[in-house]
Amino acid sequence: MTVKEIFESMDYGTAPESPAEALAWLVDQGDRFGHFIDGAFTDPRNDFESRNPATGEILATLTQATLPEVDAAVAAARKAQSKWQKLGGAGRARYLYALARQLQKHGRLVAVLETLDNGKPIREARDVDIPLVQRHFYYHAGMAQLMDDEMPDREALGVCGQIIPWNFPILMLAWKVAPALAMGNTVVLKPAEYTSLTALLFADICRQIGLPKGVVNIVTGDGAVGEMITAHERIDKIAFTGSTAVGRAIRTATAGSGKALTLELGGKSPYIVFDDADIDSAVEGLVDAIFFNQGQVCCAGSRLLIHEGIADRFHEKLRARMGKLRLGNPLDKSIDMGALADPVQLKTVQGMIADNPAGTHFTPPCDMPATGCFYPPTLITDLAPADRLMQEEIFGPVLVSATFRTPAEAVEMANNTRYGLAATIWSENINLALDIAPKLAAGVVWINGSNMFDAAAGFGGVRESGFGREGGWAGLTAYTRPKGRRKALKPQRPHGGDATTGDAALDRTPKLYIGGKQTRPDSGYSRAVLDKSGAILGHVPVASRKDIRNAVEAAQSAAGWGESSAHLRAQILYYIGENLSARADELAARIDALMGGKSGKAEVEASIDRLFTYAAWADKYEGRINGVPMRGAALAMHEPVGIIGAFCPDEAPLLGLISVMAPALAMGNRVVLVASEPAPLLATDFYQILDTSDVPAGAVNILTGSHLDLAAPMAAHMNIDAVWSFSSSDISGEIERASASNLKRTWVNNGHARDWTHADSNSFLAAATEVKTVWIPYGE
């Protein structure tokens, strides 16, 4: 083609990237790989193949891990962990810096191998994935350097089992390995069966820099290997990125084990375009949002919500832009879209579209390669919000679209999904964009942009998109725990005896506290509360699952509490403290009668101080502006979790209840509290104080009854957003298992005691908030 012909046609020529060095590296390894355990590769077996999805060519054969091999990897990680932690933050930082430098030196090799193994365009691997990988190791090297000074009360969890997906193989490795190593943990990582090669290249780099043996261990294989890691008794934390279905199975499998867990799962992210948006920019941003990595992105902007007045014009421009996308050899630098990662994924996308013919389907004319796992860019319009394709994750280059008329309707449609990972807003009215962003159920919101990521900015979801954050300060806490040995919590049971009549037995008729009112239990049952001598101090209701239902409905009606100002919430908490102070002697005597001893006065004083502490925190637990490498701001905003169900401590009936309630209220949550089982009368006394303290009806609901009986109904309730348990009853596992229904956040004690005289404000405030990252680029 001559220069004249090029200028006349404006056609792109090919710009092939050579795979020679990547293929040479594979040859140097014998095109066969074992696992990387204790600093060395094991003998390989020809158990399964890794193929180039664009051509079907076999790249290497890999080894399916057995249980003894997983045991060996965990044992190596366990043996190395203590020395790695004792190396100190500065010592670990040196190794992380070395990893970052080596990843820079071999950046093109890693990018090409990633494209060969995954099928994504080389431009994306080279210009997006690999620079972010390098950034994560540099950033977390700095975090390791700062840990001893900035996190003096935290320490490593131990051995972390990490399971990563096939859509961003090396980037997901960096997201998980870098913070884990920085905080002093060791890891056993399983890459996806389809795409293990860059993880094995990373293992080779670990060996080159002299990373201590056992700090990083990599085992390959299918989902059965992930199950072995998840179930392993000597692993302290599981970090998983993948499908919601597998995440739910992992939540169930780890329930009651005491393992820490973070899940980054699927999404059906809304891409909202208002009528004042720069349409051309919004179209270009949408192409990046849905066709980047062939749509195989958990936070892909796969649900276009377009203002009705501009829908036709927007769709017309979008169709024209889709017609210019180039499919083909991913190693060609002029290609926009490569191959899906595996034939199985291709069949999944094809089947989902074939089985759901609703709407108007558009696929632009394009030259489809004759072989390989290619799927054309597709737009489906005229869908209703409840259509399956609007609700379910397709995980391919398929965009679905619907229209809205008002901002309120846009928010309602955006939140009409079980997911909550990311969202995009396009509008030239920054006031409108910043008004909408906090209303969206999403862990990440991009304004006038899409797919912005950085190691300094937390990433993660809500609802069935999982829990926990990766990146930034928020991501580090998931790899640490408070220093010190944890003591076992002795079960506390109600006092027994002959139930002799006491002075107050006939005068007390407390009820449940739901929606700002005293209500009788649905069960119609009550039980006597005795002191140590067996005298009846009163009766309390026995709550049931229907009372939980009623309490949650009351909490839903108090949604305005989360929208109130922090200043107002602080005032009300101060007011509760003042009213509690006025009845201090009475409540101290009640504690002494219920618990025995003379600790009542000290517990009441600590409770008053705790209310004042969280009143002070209400308007001071602030977010941050993350230092990301862009012209703009990435705001880490603290938002209330929503409705929190909590089982209060048995051993500190007043202080424990207030220590749970106050931080949740301070951050704007509504609570359903199950009172101390042996001493519930403190809770029924306390709600009389709430009645006189201007607490909105439904913001605080108090139940009494058996923790064992109420644990599963509380944790399984689909409209409860988080469940905490500090009960002395063995209910942690039951809560974690039942929470898998909607993957709500849980915080349980696993039978360990807590010092309630110590506020531990940071832990409670963090548990009472979600971190929403809002990206706001600026400039012309």
PAKEVO-257522 format. One line per 2 residues: for each residue x, y, z of C-alpha. Coordinates in Angstrom, 3 decimals, m for minus. Layout:
N
X Y Z; ...
This chain:
780
0.000 0.000 0.000; 1.402 3.389 m1.020
1.380 6.516 1.142; m1.189 8.063 m1.235
m3.497 5.055 m0.839; m3.158 5.184 2.935
m4.179 8.854 3.044; m7.090 8.245 0.688
m8.484 5.209 2.521; m7.348 6.045 6.064
m7.207 2.293 6.677; m5.081 0.977 9.467
m2.266 m1.317 8.583; m1.135 m4.100 10.831
1.305 m3.494 13.679; 2.212 m6.956 14.937
3.975 m7.481 18.232; 6.565 m10.246 18.148
5.825 m13.159 20.497; 9.383 m14.470 20.108
10.690 m13.645 23.586; 7.595 m14.939 25.341
7.687 m18.168 23.358; 11.407 m18.458 24.060
10.745 m18.155 27.789; 8.198 m20.964 27.524
10.721 m23.090 25.654; 13.354 m22.372 28.318
10.936 m23.792 30.877; 10.376 m26.860 28.694
6.845 m25.762 27.824; 5.810 m27.689 30.958
5.225 m26.337 34.431; 4.895 m27.734 37.893
3.908 m25.683 40.920; 6.051 m23.063 42.637
6.458 m24.252 46.225; 9.059 m23.206 48.810
11.058 m21.196 46.295; 11.333 m23.831 43.557
9.314 m25.362 40.762; 8.082 m28.912 41.309
8.409 m31.615 38.673; 5.822 m30.957 35.954
3.071 m33.294 34.765; 1.031 m33.094 31.570
m2.305 m32.709 33.366; m3.913 m29.950 31.301
m3.085 m27.501 28.552; m2.849 m23.739 28.369
m3.940 m22.513 24.935; m3.893 m19.245 23.046
m7.626 m18.451 22.783; m7.085 m16.454 19.591
m5.582 m19.379 17.688; m6.157 m22.524 19.711
m2.386 m23.104 19.797; m1.051 m25.018 22.814
1.327 m22.780 24.768; 2.288 m25.114 27.606
1.118 m28.031 29.700; 0.417 m27.525 33.384
0.053 m29.567 36.538; m3.191 m30.153 38.402
m2.469 m29.737 42.109; m3.226 m32.604 44.455
m4.051 m32.286 48.140; m0.509 m33.277 49.219
0.883 m30.556 46.939; m1.481 m27.961 48.410
m0.463 m29.167 51.872; 3.184 m28.691 50.917
2.536 m25.150 49.661; 0.687 m24.231 52.856
3.408 m25.791 55.007; 6.072 m23.784 53.159
4.083 m20.580 53.606; 3.503 m21.329 57.302
7.193 m22.025 57.888; 8.243 m18.795 56.150
5.635 m16.480 57.674; 7.188 m15.789 61.060
10.591 m14.823 59.627; 8.953 m12.744 56.881
6.926 m10.816 59.455; 9.925 m10.349 61.754
11.877 m8.914 58.825; 9.956 m5.709 59.520
8.210 m3.318 57.176; 11.416 m1.755 55.887
12.935 m5.159 55.132; 9.854 m6.350 53.278
9.728 m3.073 51.350; 13.125 m3.844 49.788
11.803 m7.057 48.274; 8.621 m5.394 47.047
10.666 m2.646 45.407; 12.797 m5.330 43.762
9.688 m7.059 42.432; 8.404 m3.751 41.060
11.710 m3.044 39.314; 11.899 m6.509 37.789
8.337 m6.200 36.543; 9.367 m2.966 34.862
12.444 m4.520 33.313; 10.425 m7.411 31.945
7.274 m5.412 31.247; 7.023 m6.229 27.546
7.640 m9.932 28.150; 4.867 m10.043 30.774
2.472 m8.134 28.500; 3.047 m10.389 25.504
2.702 m13.561 27.572; m0.511 m12.196 29.067
m1.933 m11.523 25.605; m0.926 m14.965 24.327
m2.518 m16.688 27.321; m5.601 m14.511 27.800
m6.471 m13.174 24.343; m6.694 m9.503 25.293
m5.254 m6.881 22.907; m1.567 m6.240 23.425
m2.277 m2.499 23.728; m4.402 m3.147 26.817
m1.915 m5.522 28.422; 1.023 m3.229 27.620
m0.555 0.147 28.418; m3.043 m0.687 31.200
m2.500 m3.983 32.978; 1.286 m4.112 33.321
1.775 m0.465 34.418; m0.887 m1.066 37.092
0.897 m4.234 38.201; 4.126 m2.281 38.619
2.256 0.505 40.406; 0.764 m1.919 42.942
4.142 m3.298 43.944; 5.729 0.152 44.194
2.780 1.502 46.182; 2.700 m1.418 48.613
6.447 m1.292 49.046; 5.780 2.157 50.457
2.989 0.775 52.624; 5.364 m1.840 54.027
7.904 0.886 54.791; 5.266 2.853 56.722
3.539 m0.011 58.511; 5.552 m0.001 61.720
4.923 3.716 62.261; 1.393 4.086 60.875
m0.109 0.761 62.016; 1.699 0.027 65.298
m1.241 m1.919 66.753; m1.718 m4.226 63.743
0.043 m7.392 62.639; m0.146 m9.897 59.800
m2.910 m12.484 59.663; m0.545 m15.312 58.706
m0.985 m17.462 55.605; m3.318 m16.136 52.912
m5.003 m18.321 50.316; m5.636 m16.276 47.168
m7.751 m17.361 44.210; m7.773 m15.145 41.119
m9.745 m15.104 37.847; m8.793 m15.333 34.188
m9.809 m11.873 32.980; m6.858 m9.943 34.508
m4.442 m12.720 35.494; m1.305 m10.770 36.405
m3.136 m7.662 37.604; m5.340 m9.635 40.002
m2.203 m11.340 41.283; m0.656 m7.946 42.017
m3.836 m6.682 43.702; m3.679 m9.570 46.155
m0.029 m10.515 46.569; 1.378 m6.998 47.036
m0.699 m5.932 50.095; m0.460 m9.385 51.662
3.337 m9.407 51.485; 3.587 m5.767 52.563
1.764 m6.499 55.811; 3.894 m9.540 56.640
1.742 m12.392 55.349; 2.821 m15.259 53.122
0.626 m16.528 50.301; m0.583 m19.631 48.510
m2.040 m18.412 45.227; m4.089 m20.298 42.653
m4.330 m18.648 39.239; m7.220 m19.433 36.921
m6.991 m22.726 35.084; m7.209 m20.972 31.693
m4.545 m18.348 32.392; m1.738 m19.487 34.689
1.324 m18.554 32.659; 1.975 m14.996 33.877
1.607 m16.170 37.484; 4.323 m18.733 36.795
6.448 m16.019 35.174; 5.939 m13.985 38.356
7.151 m16.998 40.347; 10.281 m17.030 38.205
10.788 m13.324 38.968; 10.399 m14.044 42.706
13.173 m16.586 42.363; 15.369 m14.150 40.445
15.220 m11.447 43.140; 15.902 m13.940 45.938
12.542 m13.630 47.660; 12.767 m15.847 50.759
11.556 m19.380 50.146; 7.925 m20.025 50.986
6.816 m16.384 50.997; 5.052 m16.838 47.646
3.702 m20.228 46.576; 1.693 m20.846 43.403
m0.353 m23.963 42.697; m2.207 m24.518 39.425
m5.350 m26.383 38.517; m9.120 m26.160 38.302
m11.756 m25.233 40.855; m11.027 m28.330 42.928
m7.684 m26.774 43.890; m9.482 m23.616 45.008
m11.713 m25.782 47.196; m8.651 m27.385 48.792
m7.222 m23.963 49.596; m10.529 m22.684 50.925
m10.974 m25.667 53.226; m7.371 m25.855 54.456
m7.167 m25.616 58.235; m3.759 m23.896 58.266
m4.794 m20.939 56.092; m5.806 m17.781 57.951
m7.431 m15.762 55.168; m9.116 m16.360 51.841
m9.132 m13.634 49.178; m11.224 m14.462 46.128
m12.056 m12.653 42.912; m14.533 m14.351 40.614
m18.186 m15.160 40.135; m20.891 m14.477 42.694
m21.942 m18.132 42.673; m18.457 m19.316 43.649
m18.146 m16.476 46.168; m21.337 m17.661 47.847
m19.961 m21.206 47.997; m16.718 m19.941 49.566
m18.651 m17.943 52.175; m20.528 m21.110 53.109
m17.411 m23.291 53.122; m15.416 m20.946 55.376
m18.283 m20.273 57.817; m17.261 m20.894 61.399
m13.634 m21.594 60.500; m12.323 m18.287 61.818
m10.739 m17.480 58.446; m10.795 m13.861 57.335
m12.536 m13.470 53.992; m12.735 m10.856 51.252
m14.779 m11.345 48.092; m14.664 m9.282 44.899
m17.451 m10.706 42.769; m19.633 m10.003 39.757
m21.412 m6.875 38.665; m23.988 m5.392 36.340
m22.748 m1.858 36.458; m24.959 1.013 35.255
m23.606 3.554 32.789; m25.850 6.593 33.257
m25.889 9.301 30.580; m27.849 12.505 31.253
m29.137 14.771 28.512; m26.538 17.464 29.223
m23.593 15.081 28.743; m20.908 15.529 26.117
m22.333 12.790 23.922; m19.222 12.103 21.872
m17.119 11.750 25.013; m19.774 9.586 26.660
m19.843 7.284 23.620; m16.070 6.942 23.682
m16.147 6.302 27.424; m18.811 3.650 26.902
m16.688 1.857 24.328; m13.959 1.676 26.971
m16.452 0.649 29.658; m17.978 m2.342 27.872
m15.626 m3.445 25.084; m12.380 m3.161 27.072
m11.019 m6.697 27.521; m13.953 m7.943 25.377
m16.377 m7.069 28.172; m14.751 m9.598 30.496
m14.588 m7.088 33.327; m16.517 m7.454 36.580
m17.147 m3.689 36.701; m17.885 m3.313 32.969
m20.455 m0.616 32.158; m22.729 m3.276 30.728
m26.070 m1.550 31.490; m26.560 1.680 29.550
m29.202 3.931 31.131; m29.783 6.820 28.755
m31.881 9.961 29.202; m34.926 9.437 26.996
m34.604 12.725 25.096; m31.152 11.878 23.700
m31.503 8.111 23.402; m31.977 7.931 19.632
m29.087 10.261 18.869; m26.826 8.521 21.381
m27.611 5.050 20.034; m26.978 6.249 16.484
m23.538 7.577 17.400; m22.794 4.441 19.401
m23.679 2.128 16.508; m21.438 4.151 14.208
m18.569 3.910 16.711; m19.076 0.166 17.153
m18.772 m0.210 13.406; m15.223 1.131 13.584
m14.007 m1.361 16.197; m11.407 m3.767 14.886
m11.390 m7.460 15.864; m8.507 m9.751 15.222
m5.112 m10.998 16.301; m4.608 m9.656 19.854
m0.872 m9.244 19.185; m1.690 m6.654 16.499
m1.315 m3.235 18.124; m3.997 m1.785 15.804
m6.644 m4.189 17.130; m9.378 m2.967 19.506
m10.882 m6.300 20.537; m9.214 m9.665 20.929
m10.541 m13.072 21.868; m12.575 m14.248 24.829
m10.424 m16.166 27.259; m11.625 m19.706 26.544
m14.073 m21.672 24.380; m16.159 m22.340 27.485
m16.649 m18.607 28.017; m17.481 m18.094 24.355
m20.205 m20.754 24.540; m21.548 m19.163 27.745
m21.960 m15.765 26.079; m23.419 m17.262 22.892
m25.902 m19.348 24.870; m27.038 m16.493 27.055
m27.800 m14.252 24.073; m29.487 m17.053 22.114
m31.690 m17.949 25.077; m32.830 m14.351 25.627
m34.037 m12.866 22.326; m35.859 m9.907 23.939
m35.031 m6.410 22.706; m33.514 m5.127 19.469
m30.118 m6.678 18.720; m27.429 m4.839 16.764
m24.081 m6.207 15.667; m22.000 m4.092 13.264
m20.559 m5.622 10.115; m17.077 m6.783 11.005
m14.456 m9.210 9.798; m14.629 m12.085 12.237
m11.523 m14.275 12.410; m12.135 m17.766 11.084
m10.742 m19.431 14.213; m10.456 m18.498 17.863
m12.806 m17.425 20.645; m14.079 m14.204 19.091
m17.454 m12.563 19.709; m18.559 m9.343 17.977
m19.508 m6.134 19.827; m23.267 m6.238 20.407
m25.892 m3.684 21.472; m29.343 m4.708 22.718
m31.894 m1.892 23.108; m35.580 m1.639 24.057
m35.223 m3.807 27.152; m37.302 m3.564 30.324
m35.444 m3.231 33.643; m36.542 m6.717 34.718
m35.386 m8.504 31.564; m32.794 m11.177 32.292
m30.137 m9.519 30.163; m30.608 m6.315 32.203
m30.198 m8.221 35.453; m27.604 m10.958 34.845
m23.895 m10.571 34.189; m23.068 m11.605 30.605
m19.286 m11.156 30.873; m18.750 m10.541 27.196
m18.848 m7.619 24.712; m22.617 m7.228 25.013
m24.202 m3.919 26.028; m27.856 m3.704 27.094
m29.765 m0.424 27.134; m32.883 1.177 28.601
m34.095 4.770 28.988; m35.105 6.971 31.927
m36.888 10.297 32.236; m35.804 11.823 35.564
m32.713 11.631 37.780; m34.768 9.856 40.445
m35.812 7.218 37.924; m32.186 6.816 36.823
m31.149 6.085 40.411; m34.029 3.635 40.870
m33.129 1.758 37.688; m29.421 1.792 38.475
m30.020 0.251 41.899; m32.511 m2.302 40.541
m30.024 m5.157 40.632; m28.599 m7.581 43.165
m25.094 m6.320 42.394; m23.276 m3.194 43.545
m19.742 m3.051 42.226; m19.352 0.084 40.097
m21.309 2.800 38.285; m20.611 5.580 35.802
m22.273 9.000 35.534; m21.946 11.278 32.508
m23.085 14.871 32.920; m21.629 18.329 32.354
m23.521 19.410 35.504; m21.106 18.428 38.265
m23.729 19.293 40.895; m26.071 16.704 39.383
m23.304 14.113 39.165; m22.256 14.617 42.798
m25.895 14.490 43.877; m26.425 11.147 42.126
m23.133 9.454 43.124; m23.920 8.918 46.836
m27.359 7.522 45.953; m25.974 4.674 43.859
m25.495 1.258 45.442; m21.921 0.814 44.253
m18.483 0.625 45.789; m16.941 2.696 42.981
m18.467 5.573 41.006; m16.762 7.138 37.983
m17.861 10.601 36.888; m17.292 11.416 33.218
m14.956 8.493 32.804; m14.745 4.745 33.237
m12.352 1.979 34.282; m10.147 4.223 36.383
m8.067 2.190 38.821; m5.079 2.825 41.055
m3.299 1.121 43.915; m4.047 4.120 46.157
m7.832 3.946 45.625; m9.973 1.264 47.200
m11.906 m1.020 44.853; m14.719 m3.360 45.845
m18.455 m3.776 45.974; m21.579 m4.036 48.052
m24.551 m6.387 47.914; m23.794 m9.524 45.874
m20.688 m7.928 44.392; m18.913 m8.954 47.576
m17.288 m7.240 50.525; m13.908 m5.826 51.408
m11.713 m3.419 49.480; m8.525 m3.873 47.501
m6.089 m0.990 47.231; m5.346 2.002 49.430
m5.469 2.091 53.211; m8.844 0.349 53.217
m7.340 m2.652 51.455; m4.559 m3.097 54.006
m6.763 m3.787 57.023; m8.029 m6.940 55.338
m4.518 m8.378 55.654; m3.972 m7.423 59.292
m5.471 m7.985 62.721; m5.008 m6.371 66.141
m1.830 m7.389 67.911; m2.003 m9.664 70.921
m3.349 m13.063 71.839; m7.092 m13.485 71.835
m8.712 m15.113 74.850; m11.538 m17.606 74.654
m14.959 m16.279 75.631; m16.695 m18.301 78.304
m20.363 m18.932 77.437; m22.730 m16.910 79.597
m26.102 m18.413 80.450; m29.136 m16.981 82.256
m29.123 m17.661 85.980; m30.994 m20.786 87.030
m32.716 m21.605 90.285; m36.139 m22.191 91.788
m37.577 m18.965 90.330; m38.669 m17.614 93.679
m40.772 m14.469 93.507; m38.820 m11.257 93.799
m39.928 m7.754 94.768; m40.221 m6.572 91.149
m41.651 m9.711 89.606; m45.237 m8.483 89.346
m44.384 m4.891 88.476; m42.284 m5.389 85.358
m43.842 m6.000 81.946; m41.162 m5.023 79.412
m41.770 m5.649 75.733; m39.766 m5.597 72.533
m38.785 m2.203 71.153; m39.657 m1.931 67.462
m40.235 1.196 65.435; m40.014 3.453 68.488
m42.770 1.536 70.288; m42.987 m1.185 72.890
m44.541 m4.207 71.214; m45.503 m7.689 72.324
m43.610 m10.603 70.774; m45.233 m12.419 67.891
m44.610 m15.720 69.679; m46.674 m14.699 72.701
m44.017 m16.155 74.998; m41.886 m14.616 77.713
m39.307 m15.944 80.169; m38.328 m15.074 83.697
m35.045 m13.308 84.384; m33.454 m14.381 87.646
m30.705 m13.056 89.821; m27.971 m15.307 91.218
m30.145 m16.334 94.145; m32.981 m17.431 91.863
m35.257 m14.471 92.626; m37.312 m13.208 89.680
m36.267 m9.740 88.597; m38.743 m9.547 85.749
m39.922 m11.193 82.546; m38.789 m10.496 78.997
m40.365 m11.392 75.656; m39.026 m14.272 73.555
m38.550 m12.847 70.063; m38.942 m14.919 66.887
m38.126 m14.557 63.194; m41.355 m12.599 62.701
m40.177 m10.033 65.225; m36.939 m9.736 63.249
m39.076 m9.135 60.145; m41.034 m6.401 61.914
m37.869 m4.793 63.260; m36.265 m4.742 59.811
m39.374 m3.161 58.301; m39.231 m0.483 60.999
m35.545 0.083 60.264; m36.298 0.438 56.554
m38.818 3.154 57.340; m36.068 5.098 59.156
m33.857 5.417 56.058; m33.750 9.182 56.617
m31.411 8.627 59.565; m28.591 7.804 57.149
m29.270 11.002 55.203; m29.255 13.209 58.304
m26.226 15.337 59.068; m23.420 13.973 61.205
m23.881 17.022 63.427; m27.483 15.996 64.148
m26.497 12.399 64.875; m23.819 13.636 67.270
m26.342 15.783 69.160; m28.702 12.848 69.615
m25.928 10.588 70.890; m24.902 13.282 73.367
m28.546 13.522 74.435; m28.741 9.752 75.001
m25.617 10.024 77.154; m27.132 12.825 79.216
m30.349 10.905 79.807; m28.422 7.778 80.728
m26.438 9.811 83.233; m29.677 10.906 84.908
m30.555 7.257 85.587; m27.055 6.056 86.360
m27.705 4.855 89.910; m30.798 2.892 88.911
m29.052 1.124 86.044; m25.937 0.427 88.130
m28.096 m1.303 90.700; m29.796 m3.300 87.961
m26.400 m4.499 86.635; m25.326 m5.546 90.122
m28.564 m7.472 90.633; m28.387 m9.229 87.277
m24.688 m9.976 87.127; m23.744 m10.140 90.789
m20.880 m8.155 92.257; m20.360 m4.402 92.345
m19.366 m3.575 88.776; m22.560 m1.705 87.888
m21.371 1.828 88.615; m18.187 1.426 86.543
m20.112 m0.097 83.628; m22.644 2.732 83.545
m19.895 5.361 83.679; m18.066 3.607 80.833
m21.328 3.459 78.859; m21.876 7.193 79.215
m18.310 7.869 78.126; m18.751 5.510 75.157
m21.829 7.434 73.971; m19.929 10.711 74.208
m16.959 9.165 72.362; m19.048 8.129 69.377
m20.957 11.392 69.462; m17.571 13.033 69.047
m16.660 10.680 66.194; m19.934 11.211 64.315
m18.665 14.227 62.379; m14.947 13.392 62.507
m14.586 9.940 60.955; m13.679 11.409 57.632
m12.815 10.006 54.241; m9.760 11.018 52.263
m8.653 12.208 48.853; m6.467 9.451 47.476
m3.234 10.413 45.749; m3.854 8.870 42.335
m1.699 9.611 39.265; m4.264 11.619 37.304
m5.541 15.154 37.009; m8.528 14.797 39.261
m9.621 13.465 42.604; m10.486 9.998 43.860
m12.620 10.551 46.933; m12.809 7.781 49.522
m16.175 8.524 51.130; m17.502 6.808 54.248
m21.117 5.731 53.845; m23.361 3.853 56.283
m23.648 0.124 55.697; m27.434 0.313 56.012
m29.320 m1.953 58.415; m27.072 m3.781 60.875
m28.303 m6.722 62.912; m26.231 m7.272 66.037
m26.061 m9.793 68.864; m24.901 m7.862 71.903
m22.338 m9.171 74.402; m23.666 m11.320 77.212
m20.955 m10.365 79.697; m21.365 m6.559 79.500
m25.133 m6.089 79.112; m25.232 m2.284 79.056
m21.725 m1.288 77.961; m21.728 m3.963 75.263
m25.089 m2.887 73.854; m24.025 0.761 73.723
m20.601 m0.105 72.283; m22.398 m1.838 69.405
m25.240 0.637 68.940; m23.395 3.947 69.240
m20.844 3.618 66.388; m23.512 2.209 64.087
m25.811 5.156 64.810; m22.976 7.676 64.604
m22.242 6.566 61.032; m25.903 6.718 59.978
m26.919 3.072 60.203; m30.112 1.654 61.623
m29.826 m1.282 64.023; m31.705 m4.363 65.121
m30.118 m5.343 68.432; m30.570 m8.648 70.233
m29.904 m7.957 73.903; m27.612 m9.839 76.270
m29.242 m13.211 76.859; m28.500 m13.614 80.614
m29.168 m9.932 81.425; m31.753 m8.591 78.951
m33.476 m6.268 81.430; m30.691 m3.720 80.921
m31.811 m3.384 77.294; m35.472 m3.005 78.226
m34.511 m0.352 80.761; m32.364 1.379 78.172
m35.059 1.767 75.539; m36.946 3.982 77.956
m33.978 6.334 77.654; m34.171 6.153 73.862
m37.830 7.217 74.080; m36.796 10.520 75.656
m33.723 11.200 73.499; m35.183 12.179 70.109
m34.031 8.961 68.432; m36.143 8.576 65.260
m38.583 5.664 65.299; m37.002 2.617 63.700
m33.390 3.768 63.965; m32.903 1.512 67.006
m34.873 m1.700 67.504; m34.253 m4.005 70.480
m35.215 m7.670 70.721; m34.788 m10.136 73.566
m34.560 m13.881 73.191; m32.298 m16.795 72.396
m29.198 m15.894 70.376; m29.059 m19.448 69.024
m32.655 m19.293 67.784; m32.361 m15.832 66.226
m28.932 m16.163 64.578; m29.997 m17.858 61.334
m33.135 m15.740 60.699; m31.138 m12.560 61.300
m28.248 m13.555 59.055; m30.494 m14.873 56.267
m32.734 m11.791 56.095; m32.343 m10.319 52.612
m32.885 m6.715 53.764; m30.237 m6.747 56.485
m26.924 m5.430 55.167; m24.557 m6.666 57.875
m24.635 m8.873 60.958; m22.340 m8.521 63.958
m22.092 m11.040 66.765; m20.369 m10.648 70.119
m22.515 m13.326 71.750; m20.986 m15.900 74.042
m23.168 m18.507 72.322; m21.590 m20.474 69.495
m23.362 m18.725 66.613; m20.500 m17.352 64.496
m20.551 m20.211 62.004; m24.334 m20.159 61.712
m24.285 m16.438 60.966; m21.592 m16.772 58.313
m23.369 m19.683 56.618; m26.760 m17.975 56.563
m25.239 m14.676 55.386; m24.333 m16.299 52.057
m27.956 m15.787 50.949; m27.193 m12.198 49.929
m23.465 m12.097 50.806; m23.988 m9.520 53.526
m21.018 m8.388 55.591; m20.430 m10.210 58.860
m18.315 m9.439 61.893; m18.260 m12.280 64.401
m16.158 m13.125 67.423; m15.560 m16.847 66.728
m15.728 m17.502 70.462; m13.059 m14.950 71.400
m13.442 m12.430 74.197; m13.229 m8.661 73.792
m12.223 m6.095 76.404; m15.316 m3.873 76.470
m13.593 m1.300 78.664; m11.472 m0.448 75.589
m13.465 1.389 72.908; m11.497 0.149 69.851
m13.213 2.926 67.917; m11.383 2.393 64.625
m12.565 m1.210 64.327; m16.181 m0.352 65.072
m16.284 2.712 62.843; m14.728 0.767 59.960
m17.277 m2.013 60.393; m20.093 0.559 60.438
m19.109 2.119 57.098; m18.612 1.252 53.459
m15.856 3.008 51.536; m17.190 4.411 48.270
m14.539 5.646 45.849; m15.791 8.483 43.625
m13.482 9.397 40.741; m13.773 12.993 39.519
m11.447 13.909 36.662; m11.192 17.610 35.933
m9.650 19.995 33.462; m10.363 20.835 29.829
